């Protein structure tokens, strides 16, 4: 998902480097055609989200890539990877903005699930790996740190206030949304892919 999102930014003026990267993505797809998302019957029907962001990885404009994913029951079913519209001034701010986007999507998913008969009684847990971003979201008093952030990104505070969202901290090593924001080494990529319950049907791979 991240690779496709990254390559799409160069569609208007691609170079040989981009073509080579695209071929590598296609080789990966060809080699993993048997991989599937695995879902199992589970009594728990809680919507759970993960939100993450790189920080100014794009050296051309210093904008960041944010990503989020949501699981329902036993597996992931909704995800997104997108370049942010604004330049953030700190890692906390960039994570906060990413969390706001994830919150908006979570609220929409809650409405969809309610229509399908799976009303979310409790607040949807959103895991973030930046404690400062969590503090900003939970404490509106920190005006000095957030007055320059656009109002639309503060919707997360209302969602927390009305118990639609509950933000929690998770370690960077188990942040599932990391796979949607940046290029990863093989070991980390394979670990997160397994944690997302993506596995091959032709092997005894456990996921």
C-alpha positions as CSV (number, residue, x, y, z in Angstrom):
1,X,0.0,0.0,0.0
2,X,2.8,2.4,0.9
3,X,4.8,1.6,-2.2
4,X,1.8,2.2,-4.5
5,X,1.0,5.5,-2.8
6,X,4.6,6.6,-3.1
7,X,5.0,5.7,-6.7
8,X,1.7,7.4,-7.6
9,X,3.2,10.8,-6.7
10,X,5.5,10.6,-9.7
11,X,3.0,9.5,-12.4
12,X,3.2,12.9,-14.2
13,X,7.0,12.8,-14.7
14,X,8.4,9.3,-14.0
15,X,12.1,8.5,-14.4
16,X,13.9,5.2,-14.9
17,X,14.3,5.0,-11.1
18,X,10.5,5.0,-10.7
19,X,10.1,2.4,-13.4
20,X,12.6,0.2,-11.6
21,X,10.8,0.6,-8.3
22,X,7.5,-0.2,-10.0
23,X,8.9,-3.4,-11.5
24,X,10.1,-4.4,-8.0
25,X,6.6,-3.9,-6.7
26,X,5.2,-6.0,-9.5
27,X,7.7,-8.8,-8.8
28,X,6.6,-8.7,-5.1
29,X,2.9,-9.0,-6.1
30,X,3.7,-11.9,-8.5
31,X,5.6,-13.7,-5.7
32,X,2.8,-13.2,-3.2
33,X,-0.4,-13.9,-5.2
34,X,-1.2,-16.7,-2.8
35,X,-1.2,-14.4,0.2
36,X,-4.6,-13.6,1.7
37,X,-6.0,-11.7,4.7
38,X,-7.0,-14.3,7.2
39,X,-10.3,-14.0,9.2
40,X,-11.5,-16.4,11.8
41,X,-14.8,-16.5,13.8
42,X,-14.5,-14.4,16.9
43,X,-16.9,-13.3,19.5
44,X,-15.3,-9.8,19.9
45,X,-16.7,-7.2,17.5
46,X,-14.7,-4.2,18.7
47,X,-13.3,-1.8,16.2
48,X,-9.6,-1.1,16.9
49,X,-7.3,1.3,15.0
50,X,-3.7,2.1,14.6
51,X,-2.3,5.4,13.4
52,X,1.2,6.4,12.5
53,X,3.3,8.8,10.5
54,X,6.8,9.3,9.3
55,X,8.1,12.8,9.8
56,X,9.2,14.9,6.8
57,X,10.6,11.9,4.9
58,X,10.0,13.7,1.6
59,X,13.1,15.8,1.2
60,X,11.5,17.8,-1.6
61,X,8.7,19.5,0.4
62,X,9.2,18.1,4.0
63,X,5.7,16.7,4.0
64,X,5.0,13.5,5.8
65,X,3.1,10.3,5.0
66,X,0.4,9.2,7.3
67,X,-1.1,5.8,7.5
68,X,-3.8,4.0,9.5
69,X,-5.5,0.7,9.7
70,X,-8.6,-0.8,11.5
71,X,-9.4,-4.3,12.6
72,X,-12.8,-5.7,13.4
73,X,-13.0,-9.0,15.1
74,X,-10.1,-11.1,13.9
75,X,-8.5,-9.1,11.2
76,X,-7.7,-5.8,9.4
77,X,-10.4,-4.7,7.0
78,X,-9.7,-1.0,6.3
79,X,-6.4,0.9,5.7
80,X,-5.0,4.0,4.1
81,X,-1.7,5.6,3.2
82,X,-1.5,9.2,2.1
83,X,0.8,12.1,1.9
84,X,-0.3,14.9,4.3
85,X,-1.4,18.3,3.1
86,X,0.7,20.4,5.5
87,X,4.2,20.5,6.8
88,X,4.4,19.7,10.5
89,X,6.8,21.4,12.9
90,X,7.4,18.4,15.2
91,X,7.0,14.7,15.4
92,X,4.2,15.2,18.0
93,X,2.3,17.5,15.6
94,X,2.6,15.1,12.6
95,X,1.4,12.2,14.7
96,X,-1.5,14.3,16.0
97,X,-2.6,15.3,12.5
98,X,-2.4,11.6,11.4
99,X,-4.5,10.6,14.4
100,X,-7.1,13.2,13.4
101,X,-7.4,11.6,10.0
102,X,-7.7,8.2,11.5
103,X,-10.4,9.5,13.9
104,X,-12.5,10.8,11.1
105,X,-12.3,7.4,9.4
106,X,-13.1,5.6,12.7
107,X,-16.3,7.7,13.2
108,X,-17.4,6.8,9.7
109,X,-16.7,3.1,10.2
110,X,-18.6,3.2,13.5
111,X,-21.7,4.5,11.6
112,X,-21.3,1.8,8.9
113,X,-21.0,-0.9,11.6
114,X,-24.0,0.4,13.4
115,X,-26.1,0.2,10.1
116,X,-24.9,-3.4,9.8
117,X,-26.0,-4.3,13.3
118,X,-22.6,-4.0,15.1
119,X,-23.0,-0.9,17.1
120,X,-19.9,0.2,18.9
121,X,-21.0,0.8,22.5
122,X,-17.5,1.6,23.8
123,X,-15.1,4.2,22.4
124,X,-12.9,2.9,19.5
125,X,-9.4,2.4,20.7
126,X,-6.8,4.2,18.5
127,X,-3.2,3.1,19.1
128,X,-0.5,5.8,18.7
129,X,3.2,5.5,19.4
130,X,3.8,9.1,20.3
131,X,3.0,10.1,23.9
132,X,3.3,13.8,23.2
133,X,0.6,13.5,20.5
134,X,-1.6,11.7,22.9
135,X,-1.1,14.4,25.5
136,X,-2.1,17.1,23.0
137,X,-5.2,15.2,22.0
138,X,-6.3,14.6,25.6
139,X,-5.4,18.0,27.0
140,X,-7.0,20.9,25.1
141,X,-5.3,23.3,27.6
142,X,-2.1,23.0,25.7
143,X,-3.1,25.9,23.5
144,X,0.4,27.2,23.0
145,X,1.5,24.0,21.3
146,X,-1.5,23.7,19.0
147,X,-2.8,27.2,18.1
148,X,-1.1,27.0,14.7
149,X,-2.7,23.7,13.8
150,X,-5.8,24.0,11.6
151,X,-9.2,23.7,13.5
152,X,-10.3,20.7,11.5
153,X,-7.5,18.5,13.0
154,X,-8.9,19.1,16.5
155,X,-12.0,17.0,15.8
156,X,-10.1,14.2,17.7
157,X,-10.7,16.1,20.9
158,X,-14.4,16.1,20.5
159,X,-14.3,12.4,19.6
160,X,-12.4,11.8,22.9
161,X,-14.8,14.1,24.9
162,X,-17.9,12.2,23.7
163,X,-16.2,8.8,24.1
164,X,-16.2,7.9,20.5
165,X,-12.5,7.5,20.5
166,X,-10.0,6.4,23.1
167,X,-6.3,7.0,22.3
168,X,-3.8,4.7,23.8
169,X,0.0,4.4,23.5
170,X,1.7,1.4,21.8
171,X,5.3,0.7,21.3
172,X,6.9,1.6,17.9
173,X,7.9,-2.1,17.4
174,X,4.2,-3.2,17.4
175,X,2.7,-0.2,15.6
176,X,0.9,-1.9,12.8
177,X,0.3,1.3,10.8
178,X,4.1,1.7,10.4
179,X,3.9,-0.5,7.3
180,X,1.7,2.1,5.6
181,X,4.1,5.1,6.2
182,X,7.6,4.1,5.2
183,X,9.9,1.6,3.6
184,X,10.9,-1.1,6.1
185,X,13.6,-3.7,6.4
186,X,12.7,-7.3,5.5
187,X,12.4,-8.5,9.1
188,X,10.2,-5.7,10.2
189,X,8.1,-5.9,7.1
190,X,7.5,-9.6,7.5
191,X,6.7,-9.2,11.2
192,X,4.1,-6.5,10.6
193,X,2.6,-8.4,7.6
194,X,2.1,-11.4,9.8
195,X,0.6,-9.3,12.6
196,X,-1.9,-7.9,10.0
197,X,-2.8,-11.6,9.4
198,X,-1.6,-11.7,5.9
199,X,-0.4,-15.2,5.1
200,X,0.0,-17.7,2.2
201,X,-2.6,-20.3,1.6
202,X,0.1,-22.7,0.2
203,X,2.2,-22.8,3.4
204,X,1.8,-23.6,7.0
205,X,2.6,-20.1,7.9
206,X,1.0,-19.0,11.1
207,X,-0.8,-15.7,11.2
